[in-house]
């Protein structure tokens, strides 16, 4: 999971470094980060579906927050 987040942050760094326009940043994010975010979302959902994480644990609360806010 941490490696996946690294890919997302890397694409943001590339966009900043290249001073991309808003449209180009969006395109880069969709191309590079989009699939990673989809995998991350599936992983988050699987933690509860496969009973790997207790919903009331610290990690469970963080997962619930991410799923509820659409950030994961």
PDB file of N, CA, C and O in Angstrom:
ATOM      1  N   UNK A   1       0.814  -1.177   0.000  1.00  0.00           N
ATOM      2  CA  UNK A   1       0.000   0.000   0.000  1.00  0.00           C
ATOM      3  C   UNK A   1       0.871   1.259   0.000  1.00  0.00           C
ATOM      4  O   UNK A   1       0.575   2.217  -0.714  1.00  0.00           O
ATOM      5  N   UNK A   2       1.923   1.260   0.784  1.00  0.00           N
ATOM      6  CA  UNK A   2       2.791   2.438   0.837  1.00  0.00           C
ATOM      7  C   UNK A   2       3.480   2.691  -0.498  1.00  0.00           C
ATOM      8  O   UNK A   2       3.667   3.839  -0.898  1.00  0.00           O
ATOM      9  N   UNK A   3       3.852   1.627  -1.177  1.00  0.00           N
ATOM     10  CA  UNK A   3       4.459   1.788  -2.506  1.00  0.00           C
ATOM     11  C   UNK A   3       3.457   2.420  -3.468  1.00  0.00           C
ATOM     12  O   UNK A   3       3.822   3.252  -4.299  1.00  0.00           O
ATOM     13  N   UNK A   4       2.203   2.024  -3.350  1.00  0.00           N
ATOM     14  CA  UNK A   4       1.161   2.589  -4.205  1.00  0.00           C
ATOM     15  C   UNK A   4       1.023   4.084  -3.968  1.00  0.00           C
ATOM     16  O   UNK A   4       0.903   4.860  -4.916  1.00  0.00           O
ATOM     17  N   UNK A   5       1.038   4.483  -2.714  1.00  0.00           N
ATOM     18  CA  UNK A   5       0.943   5.904  -2.398  1.00  0.00           C
ATOM     19  C   UNK A   5       2.166   6.655  -2.924  1.00  0.00           C
ATOM     20  O   UNK A   5       2.065   7.819  -3.312  1.00  0.00           O
ATOM     21  N   UNK A   6       3.305   5.996  -2.934  1.00  0.00           N
ATOM     22  CA  UNK A   6       4.507   6.602  -3.482  1.00  0.00           C
ATOM     23  C   UNK A   6       4.341   6.931  -4.958  1.00  0.00           C
ATOM     24  O   UNK A   6       4.816   7.970  -5.417  1.00  0.00           O
ATOM     25  N   UNK A   7       3.679   6.067  -5.698  1.00  0.00           N
ATOM     26  CA  UNK A   7       3.420   6.313  -7.121  1.00  0.00           C
ATOM     27  C   UNK A   7       2.551   7.554  -7.285  1.00  0.00           C
ATOM     28  O   UNK A   7       2.799   8.387  -8.157  1.00  0.00           O
ATOM     29  N   UNK A   8       1.534   7.668  -6.442  1.00  0.00           N
ATOM     30  CA  UNK A   8       0.635   8.818  -6.526  1.00  0.00           C
ATOM     31  C   UNK A   8       1.397  10.109  -6.235  1.00  0.00           C
ATOM     32  O   UNK A   8       1.290  11.082  -6.981  1.00  0.00           O
ATOM     33  N   UNK A   9       2.163  10.112  -5.152  1.00  0.00           N
ATOM     34  CA  UNK A   9       2.916  11.320  -4.803  1.00  0.00           C
ATOM     35  C   UNK A   9       3.981  11.643  -5.847  1.00  0.00           C
ATOM     36  O   UNK A   9       4.281  12.811  -6.093  1.00  0.00           O
ATOM     37  N   UNK A  10       4.550  10.611  -6.459  1.00  0.00           N
ATOM     38  CA  UNK A  10       5.544  10.846  -7.515  1.00  0.00           C
ATOM     39  C   UNK A  10       4.902  11.573  -8.693  1.00  0.00           C
ATOM     40  O   UNK A  10       5.494  12.497  -9.250  1.00  0.00           O
ATOM     41  N   UNK A  11       3.697  11.161  -9.075  1.00  0.00           N
ATOM     42  CA  UNK A  11       3.047  11.821 -10.217  1.00  0.00           C
ATOM     43  C   UNK A  11       2.752  13.286  -9.886  1.00  0.00           C
ATOM     44  O   UNK A  11       2.841  14.146 -10.762  1.00  0.00           O
ATOM     45  N   UNK A  12       2.402  13.575  -8.628  1.00  0.00           N
ATOM     46  CA  UNK A  12       2.194  14.966  -8.228  1.00  0.00           C
ATOM     47  C   UNK A  12       3.508  15.744  -8.310  1.00  0.00           C
ATOM     48  O   UNK A  12       3.527  16.891  -8.758  1.00  0.00           O
ATOM     49  N   UNK A  13       4.592  15.128  -7.884  1.00  0.00           N
ATOM     50  CA  UNK A  13       5.897  15.795  -7.924  1.00  0.00           C
ATOM     51  C   UNK A  13       6.306  16.091  -9.368  1.00  0.00           C
ATOM     52  O   UNK A  13       6.831  17.166  -9.660  1.00  0.00           O
ATOM     53  N   UNK A  14       6.068  15.145 -10.259  1.00  0.00           N
ATOM     54  CA  UNK A  14       6.392  15.342 -11.671  1.00  0.00           C
ATOM     55  C   UNK A  14       5.585  16.510 -12.228  1.00  0.00           C
ATOM     56  O   UNK A  14       6.115  17.357 -12.947  1.00  0.00           O
ATOM     57  N   UNK A  15       4.306  16.545 -11.891  1.00  0.00           N
ATOM     58  CA  UNK A  15       3.446  17.628 -12.390  1.00  0.00           C
ATOM     59  C   UNK A  15       3.950  18.984 -11.908  1.00  0.00           C
ATOM     60  O   UNK A  15       3.972  19.949 -12.671  1.00  0.00           O
ATOM     61  N   UNK A  16       4.352  19.057 -10.645  1.00  0.00           N
ATOM     62  CA  UNK A  16       4.880  20.314 -10.102  1.00  0.00           C
ATOM     63  C   UNK A  16       6.194  20.692 -10.762  1.00  0.00           C
ATOM     64  O   UNK A  16       6.410  21.844 -11.139  1.00  0.00           O
ATOM     65  N   UNK A  17       7.063  19.710 -10.894  1.00  0.00           N
ATOM     66  CA  UNK A  17       8.384  19.954 -11.462  1.00  0.00           C
ATOM     67  C   UNK A  17       8.283  20.461 -12.896  1.00  0.00           C
ATOM     68  O   UNK A  17       9.065  21.316 -13.313  1.00  0.00           O
ATOM     69  N   UNK A  18       7.336  19.942 -13.639  1.00  0.00           N
ATOM     70  CA  UNK A  18       7.177  20.318 -15.039  1.00  0.00           C
ATOM     71  C   UNK A  18       6.241  21.511 -15.226  1.00  0.00           C
ATOM     72  O   UNK A  18       5.991  21.936 -16.354  1.00  0.00           O
ATOM     73  N   UNK A  19       5.726  22.048 -14.127  1.00  0.00           N
ATOM     74  CA  UNK A  19       4.800  23.196 -14.182  1.00  0.00           C
ATOM     75  C   UNK A  19       3.675  22.956 -15.179  1.00  0.00           C
ATOM     76  O   UNK A  19       3.402  23.799 -16.033  1.00  0.00           O
ATOM     77  N   UNK A  20       3.029  21.807 -15.068  1.00  0.00           N
ATOM     78  CA  UNK A  20       1.963  21.449 -15.995  1.00  0.00           C
ATOM     79  C   UNK A  20       0.713  22.292 -15.742  1.00  0.00           C
ATOM     80  O   UNK A  20       0.469  22.756 -14.629  1.00  0.00           O
ATOM     81  N   UNK A  21      -0.057  22.473 -16.791  1.00  0.00           N
ATOM     82  CA  UNK A  21      -1.335  23.165 -16.665  1.00  0.00           C
ATOM     83  C   UNK A  21      -2.297  22.277 -15.880  1.00  0.00           C
ATOM     84  O   UNK A  21      -2.028  21.094 -15.670  1.00  0.00           O
ATOM     85  N   UNK A  22      -3.404  22.847 -15.451  1.00  0.00           N
ATOM     86  CA  UNK A  22      -4.399  22.080 -14.698  1.00  0.00           C
ATOM     87  C   UNK A  22      -4.900  20.885 -15.510  1.00  0.00           C
ATOM     88  O   UNK A  22      -5.073  19.792 -14.970  1.00  0.00           O
ATOM     89  N   UNK A  23      -5.130  21.094 -16.798  1.00  0.00           N
ATOM     90  CA  UNK A  23      -5.597  20.003 -17.664  1.00  0.00           C
ATOM     91  C   UNK A  23      -4.544  18.907 -17.781  1.00  0.00           C
ATOM     92  O   UNK A  23      -4.869  17.722 -17.718  1.00  0.00           O
ATOM     93  N   UNK A  24      -3.287  19.300 -17.951  1.00  0.00           N
ATOM     94  CA  UNK A  24      -2.211  18.320 -18.083  1.00  0.00           C
ATOM     95  C   UNK A  24      -1.979  17.573 -16.769  1.00  0.00           C
ATOM     96  O   UNK A  24      -1.685  16.377 -16.771  1.00  0.00           O
ATOM     97  N   UNK A  25      -2.113  18.288 -15.644  1.00  0.00           N
ATOM     98  CA  UNK A  25      -1.980  17.634 -14.331  1.00  0.00           C
ATOM     99  C   UNK A  25      -3.071  16.600 -14.149  1.00  0.00           C
ATOM    100  O   UNK A  25      -2.811  15.497 -13.668  1.00  0.00           O
ATOM    101  N   UNK A  26      -4.295  16.947 -14.531  1.00  0.00           N
ATOM    102  CA  UNK A  26      -5.409  16.005 -14.422  1.00  0.00           C
ATOM    103  C   UNK A  26      -5.161  14.775 -15.281  1.00  0.00           C
ATOM    104  O   UNK A  26      -5.369  13.645 -14.839  1.00  0.00           O
ATOM    105  N   UNK A  27      -4.718  15.002 -16.506  1.00  0.00           N
ATOM    106  CA  UNK A  27      -4.447  13.887 -17.422  1.00  0.00           C
ATOM    107  C   UNK A  27      -3.353  12.971 -16.851  1.00  0.00           C
ATOM    108  O   UNK A  27      -3.478  11.747 -16.881  1.00  0.00           O
ATOM    109  N   UNK A  28      -2.284  13.583 -16.334  1.00  0.00           N
ATOM    110  CA  UNK A  28      -1.197  12.812 -15.740  1.00  0.00           C
ATOM    111  C   UNK A  28      -1.709  12.006 -14.547  1.00  0.00           C
ATOM    112  O   UNK A  28      -1.390  10.826 -14.402  1.00  0.00           O
ATOM    113  N   UNK A  29      -2.500  12.651 -13.702  1.00  0.00           N
ATOM    114  CA  UNK A  29      -3.050  11.975 -12.531  1.00  0.00           C
ATOM    115  C   UNK A  29      -3.940  10.805 -12.958  1.00  0.00           C
ATOM    116  O   UNK A  29      -3.834   9.713 -12.400  1.00  0.00           O
ATOM    117  N   UNK A  30      -4.807  11.023 -13.936  1.00  0.00           N
ATOM    118  CA  UNK A  30      -5.694   9.956 -14.394  1.00  0.00           C
ATOM    119  C   UNK A  30      -4.906   8.799 -14.991  1.00  0.00           C
ATOM    120  O   UNK A  30      -5.237   7.635 -14.765  1.00  0.00           O
ATOM    121  N   UNK A  31      -3.873   9.115 -15.747  1.00  0.00           N
ATOM    122  CA  UNK A  31      -3.079   8.069 -16.402  1.00  0.00           C
ATOM    123  C   UNK A  31      -2.216   7.287 -15.418  1.00  0.00           C
ATOM    124  O   UNK A  31      -2.177   6.058 -15.465  1.00  0.00           O
ATOM    125  N   UNK A  32      -1.525   7.993 -14.530  1.00  0.00           N
ATOM    126  CA  UNK A  32      -0.566   7.331 -13.655  1.00  0.00           C
ATOM    127  C   UNK A  32      -1.148   6.950 -12.302  1.00  0.00           C
ATOM    128  O   UNK A  32      -0.900   5.850 -11.808  1.00  0.00           O
ATOM    129  N   UNK A  33      -1.914   7.842 -11.702  1.00  0.00           N
ATOM    130  CA  UNK A  33      -2.412   7.597 -10.356  1.00  0.00           C
ATOM    131  C   UNK A  33      -3.763   6.910 -10.332  1.00  0.00           C
ATOM    132  O   UNK A  33      -4.079   6.193  -9.383  1.00  0.00           O
ATOM    133  N   UNK A  34      -4.563   7.120 -11.364  1.00  0.00           N
ATOM    134  CA  UNK A  34      -5.912   6.554 -11.393  1.00  0.00           C
ATOM    135  C   UNK A  34      -5.959   5.064 -11.120  1.00  0.00           C
ATOM    136  O   UNK A  34      -6.699   4.631 -10.237  1.00  0.00           O
ATOM    137  N   UNK A  35      -5.184   4.258 -11.858  1.00  0.00           N
ATOM    138  CA  UNK A  35      -5.206   2.811 -11.611  1.00  0.00           C
ATOM    139  C   UNK A  35      -4.726   2.450 -10.196  1.00  0.00           C
ATOM    140  O   UNK A  35      -5.227   1.504  -9.588  1.00  0.00           O
ATOM    141  N   UNK A  36      -3.767   3.201  -9.687  1.00  0.00           N
ATOM    142  CA  UNK A  36      -3.243   2.943  -8.346  1.00  0.00           C
ATOM    143  C   UNK A  36      -4.322   3.232  -7.301  1.00  0.00           C
ATOM    144  O   UNK A  36      -4.491   2.470  -6.349  1.00  0.00           O
ATOM    145  N   UNK A  37      -5.044   4.329  -7.483  1.00  0.00           N
ATOM    146  CA  UNK A  37      -6.113   4.695  -6.564  1.00  0.00           C
ATOM    147  C   UNK A  37      -7.215   3.635  -6.593  1.00  0.00           C
ATOM    148  O   UNK A  37      -7.765   3.286  -5.548  1.00  0.00           O
ATOM    149  N   UNK A  38      -7.535   3.129  -7.761  1.00  0.00           N
ATOM    150  CA  UNK A  38      -8.541   2.065  -7.871  1.00  0.00           C
ATOM    151  C   UNK A  38      -8.095   0.816  -7.114  1.00  0.00           C
ATOM    152  O   UNK A  38      -8.903   0.193  -6.425  1.00  0.00           O
ATOM    153  N   UNK A  39      -6.827   0.444  -7.232  1.00  0.00           N
ATOM    154  CA  UNK A  39      -6.300  -0.714  -6.503  1.00  0.00           C
ATOM    155  C   UNK A  39      -6.323  -0.459  -5.009  1.00  0.00           C
ATOM    156  O   UNK A  39      -6.662  -1.352  -4.233  1.00  0.00           O
ATOM    157  N   UNK A  40      -5.971   0.732  -4.601  1.00  0.00           N
ATOM    158  CA  UNK A  40      -5.983   1.090  -3.194  1.00  0.00           C
ATOM    159  C   UNK A  40      -7.404   1.003  -2.634  1.00  0.00           C
ATOM    160  O   UNK A  40      -7.610   0.485  -1.536  1.00  0.00           O
ATOM    161  N   UNK A  41      -8.368   1.503  -3.379  1.00  0.00           N
ATOM    162  CA  UNK A  41      -9.760   1.443  -2.948  1.00  0.00           C
ATOM    163  C   UNK A  41     -10.200  -0.010  -2.772  1.00  0.00           C
ATOM    164  O   UNK A  41     -10.856  -0.344  -1.786  1.00  0.00           O
ATOM    165  N   UNK A  42      -9.845  -0.868  -3.716  1.00  0.00           N
ATOM    166  CA  UNK A  42     -10.191  -2.289  -3.614  1.00  0.00           C
ATOM    167  C   UNK A  42      -9.541  -2.913  -2.381  1.00  0.00           C
ATOM    168  O   UNK A  42     -10.166  -3.717  -1.689  1.00  0.00           O
ATOM    169  N   UNK A  43      -8.291  -2.546  -2.105  1.00  0.00           N
ATOM    170  CA  UNK A  43      -7.591  -3.068  -0.932  1.00  0.00           C
ATOM    171  C   UNK A  43      -8.295  -2.629   0.348  1.00  0.00           C
ATOM    172  O   UNK A  43      -8.485  -3.424   1.268  1.00  0.00           O
ATOM    173  N   UNK A  44      -8.680  -1.352   0.396  1.00  0.00           N
ATOM    174  CA  UNK A  44      -9.374  -0.829   1.575  1.00  0.00           C
ATOM    175  C   UNK A  44     -10.677  -1.593   1.819  1.00  0.00           C
ATOM    176  O   UNK A  44     -10.961  -1.997   2.947  1.00  0.00           O
ATOM    177  N   UNK A  45     -11.449  -1.786   0.785  1.00  0.00           N
ATOM    178  CA  UNK A  45     -12.708  -2.518   0.927  1.00  0.00           C
ATOM    179  C   UNK A  45     -12.474  -3.972   1.338  1.00  0.00           C
ATOM    180  O   UNK A  45     -13.238  -4.528   2.126  1.00  0.00           O
ATOM    181  N   UNK A  46     -11.426  -4.581   0.806  1.00  0.00           N
ATOM    182  CA  UNK A  46     -11.128  -5.978   1.127  1.00  0.00           C
ATOM    183  C   UNK A  46     -10.755  -6.168   2.589  1.00  0.00           C
ATOM    184  O   UNK A  46     -10.977  -7.243   3.146  1.00  0.00           O
ATOM    185  N   UNK A  47     -10.195  -5.146   3.217  1.00  0.00           N
ATOM    186  CA  UNK A  47      -9.815  -5.269   4.627  1.00  0.00           C
ATOM    187  C   UNK A  47     -11.016  -5.602   5.490  1.00  0.00           C
ATOM    188  O   UNK A  47     -10.899  -6.382   6.436  1.00  0.00           O
ATOM    189  N   UNK A  48     -12.174  -5.022   5.180  1.00  0.00           N
ATOM    190  CA  UNK A  48     -13.392  -5.322   5.937  1.00  0.00           C
ATOM    191  C   UNK A  48     -14.083  -6.570   5.388  1.00  0.00           C
ATOM    192  O   UNK A  48     -14.525  -7.427   6.154  1.00  0.00           O
ATOM    193  N   UNK A  49     -14.176  -6.670   4.065  1.00  0.00           N
ATOM    194  CA  UNK A  49     -14.883  -7.795   3.447  1.00  0.00           C
ATOM    195  C   UNK A  49     -14.256  -9.137   3.820  1.00  0.00           C
ATOM    196  O   UNK A  49     -14.960 -10.126   4.023  1.00  0.00           O
ATOM    197  N   UNK A  50     -12.927  -9.159   3.908  1.00  0.00           N
ATOM    198  CA  UNK A  50     -12.217 -10.406   4.234  1.00  0.00           C
ATOM    199  C   UNK A  50     -11.888 -10.499   5.722  1.00  0.00           C
ATOM    200  O   UNK A  50     -11.140 -11.377   6.152  1.00  0.00           O
ATOM    201  N   UNK A  51     -12.455  -9.587   6.495  1.00  0.00           N
ATOM    202  CA  UNK A  51     -12.280  -9.551   7.951  1.00  0.00           C
ATOM    203  C   UNK A  51     -10.812  -9.543   8.371  1.00  0.00           C
ATOM    204  O   UNK A  51     -10.414 -10.218   9.320  1.00  0.00           O
ATOM    205  N   UNK A  52     -10.015  -8.756   7.633  1.00  0.00           N
ATOM    206  CA  UNK A  52      -8.595  -8.615   7.946  1.00  0.00           C
ATOM    207  C   UNK A  52      -8.354  -7.481   8.934  1.00  0.00           C
ATOM    208  O   UNK A  52      -7.310  -7.422   9.585  1.00  0.00           O
ATOM    209  N   UNK A  53      -9.331  -6.581   9.039  1.00  0.00           N
ATOM    210  CA  UNK A  53      -9.207  -5.427   9.920  1.00  0.00           C
ATOM    211  C   UNK A  53     -10.517  -5.223  10.655  1.00  0.00           C
ATOM    212  O   UNK A  53     -11.589  -5.273  10.052  1.00  0.00           O
ATOM    213  N   UNK A  54     -10.433  -4.997  11.939  1.00  0.00           N
ATOM    214  CA  UNK A  54     -11.617  -4.697  12.736  1.00  0.00           C
ATOM    215  C   UNK A  54     -12.040  -3.257  12.475  1.00  0.00           C
ATOM    216  O   UNK A  54     -11.206  -2.354  12.545  1.00  0.00           O
ATOM    217  N   UNK A  55     -13.308  -3.022  12.177  1.00  0.00           N
ATOM    218  CA  UNK A  55     -13.767  -1.662  11.875  1.00  0.00           C
ATOM    219  C   UNK A  55     -13.515  -0.650  12.990  1.00  0.00           C
ATOM    220  O   UNK A  55     -13.330   0.534  12.707  1.00  0.00           O
ATOM    221  N   UNK A  56     -13.505  -1.083  14.238  1.00  0.00           N
ATOM    222  CA  UNK A  56     -13.328  -0.135  15.348  1.00  0.00           C
ATOM    223  C   UNK A  56     -11.870   0.036  15.767  1.00  0.00           C
ATOM    224  O   UNK A  56     -11.577   0.800  16.686  1.00  0.00           O
ATOM    225  N   UNK A  57     -10.961  -0.664  15.104  1.00  0.00           N
ATOM    226  CA  UNK A  57      -9.536  -0.496  15.394  1.00  0.00           C
ATOM    227  C   UNK A  57      -9.063   0.826  14.798  1.00  0.00           C
ATOM    228  O   UNK A  57      -9.791   1.463  14.036  1.00  0.00           O
ATOM    229  N   UNK A  58      -7.853   1.236  15.141  1.00  0.00           N
ATOM    230  CA  UNK A  58      -7.300   2.460  14.574  1.00  0.00           C
ATOM    231  C   UNK A  58      -7.245   2.412  13.058  1.00  0.00           C
ATOM    232  O   UNK A  58      -7.648   3.361  12.385  1.00  0.00           O
ATOM    233  N   UNK A  59      -6.743   1.300  12.521  1.00  0.00           N
ATOM    234  CA  UNK A  59      -6.680   1.147  11.070  1.00  0.00           C
ATOM    235  C   UNK A  59      -8.081   1.101  10.480  1.00  0.00           C
ATOM    236  O   UNK A  59      -8.339   1.688   9.430  1.00  0.00           O
ATOM    237  N   UNK A  60      -8.979   0.407  11.154  1.00  0.00           N
ATOM    238  CA  UNK A  60     -10.358   0.320  10.678  1.00  0.00           C
ATOM    239  C   UNK A  60     -11.014   1.684  10.586  1.00  0.00           C
ATOM    240  O   UNK A  60     -11.723   1.975   9.623  1.00  0.00           O
ATOM    241  N   UNK A  61     -10.776   2.519  11.586  1.00  0.00           N
ATOM    242  CA  UNK A  61     -11.341   3.872  11.562  1.00  0.00           C
ATOM    243  C   UNK A  61     -10.743   4.696  10.428  1.00  0.00           C
ATOM    244  O   UNK A  61     -11.450   5.470   9.782  1.00  0.00           O
ATOM    245  N   UNK A  62      -9.456   4.535  10.184  1.00  0.00           N
ATOM    246  CA  UNK A  62      -8.813   5.251   9.085  1.00  0.00           C
ATOM    247  C   UNK A  62      -9.375   4.785   7.739  1.00  0.00           C
ATOM    248  O   UNK A  62      -9.632   5.600   6.853  1.00  0.00           O
ATOM    249  N   UNK A  63      -9.564   3.480   7.592  1.00  0.00           N
ATOM    250  CA  UNK A  63     -10.129   2.930   6.352  1.00  0.00           C
ATOM    251  C   UNK A  63     -11.545   3.454   6.150  1.00  0.00           C
ATOM    252  O   UNK A  63     -11.909   3.863   5.048  1.00  0.00           O
ATOM    253  N   UNK A  64     -12.343   3.439   7.216  1.00  0.00           N
ATOM    254  CA  UNK A  64     -13.708   3.946   7.132  1.00  0.00           C
ATOM    255  C   UNK A  64     -13.708   5.399   6.682  1.00  0.00           C
ATOM    256  O   UNK A  64     -14.497   5.789   5.821  1.00  0.00           O
ATOM    257  N   UNK A  65     -12.825   6.194   7.264  1.00  0.00           N
ATOM    258  CA  UNK A  65     -12.725   7.607   6.889  1.00  0.00           C
ATOM    259  C   UNK A  65     -12.395   7.748   5.407  1.00  0.00           C
ATOM    260  O   UNK A  65     -13.045   8.514   4.696  1.00  0.00           O
ATOM    261  N   UNK A  66     -11.389   7.014   4.938  1.00  0.00           N
ATOM    262  CA  UNK A  66     -10.993   7.113   3.532  1.00  0.00           C
ATOM    263  C   UNK A  66     -12.110   6.687   2.590  1.00  0.00           C
ATOM    264  O   UNK A  66     -12.349   7.336   1.571  1.00  0.00           O
ATOM    265  N   UNK A  67     -12.795   5.595   2.926  1.00  0.00           N
ATOM    266  CA  UNK A  67     -13.869   5.128   2.081  1.00  0.00           C
ATOM    267  C   UNK A  67     -15.045   6.103   2.091  1.00  0.00           C
ATOM    268  O   UNK A  67     -15.690   6.306   1.062  1.00  0.00           O
ATOM    269  N   UNK A  68     -15.321   6.693   3.220  1.00  0.00           N
ATOM    270  CA  UNK A  68     -16.445   7.623   3.340  1.00  0.00           C
ATOM    271  C   UNK A  68     -16.173   8.934   2.600  1.00  0.00           C
ATOM    272  O   UNK A  68     -17.085   9.521   2.018  1.00  0.00           O
ATOM    273  N   UNK A  69     -14.938   9.383   2.623  1.00  0.00           N
ATOM    274  CA  UNK A  69     -14.611  10.665   2.004  1.00  0.00           C
ATOM    275  C   UNK A  69     -14.245  10.528   0.535  1.00  0.00           C
ATOM    276  O   UNK A  69     -14.067  11.530  -0.156  1.00  0.00           O
ATOM    277  N   UNK A  70     -14.130   9.285   0.049  1.00  0.00           N
ATOM    278  CA  UNK A  70     -13.797   9.086  -1.351  1.00  0.00           C
ATOM    279  C   UNK A  70     -12.351   9.324  -1.676  1.00  0.00           C
ATOM    280  O   UNK A  70     -11.997   9.520  -2.838  1.00  0.00           O
ATOM    281  N   UNK A  71     -11.496   9.312  -0.653  1.00  0.00           N
ATOM    282  CA  UNK A  71     -10.073   9.562  -0.886  1.00  0.00           C
ATOM    283  C   UNK A  71      -9.300   8.267  -1.036  1.00  0.00           C
ATOM    284  O   UNK A  71      -8.078   8.300  -1.180  1.00  0.00           O
ATOM    285  N   UNK A  72      -9.952   7.163  -1.008  1.00  0.00           N
ATOM    286  CA  UNK A  72      -9.230   5.920  -1.139  1.00  0.00           C
ATOM    287  C   UNK A  72      -9.915   4.942  -1.980  1.00  0.00           C
ATOM    288  O   UNK A  72      -9.410   3.836  -2.177  1.00  0.00           O
TER     289      UNK A  72
END
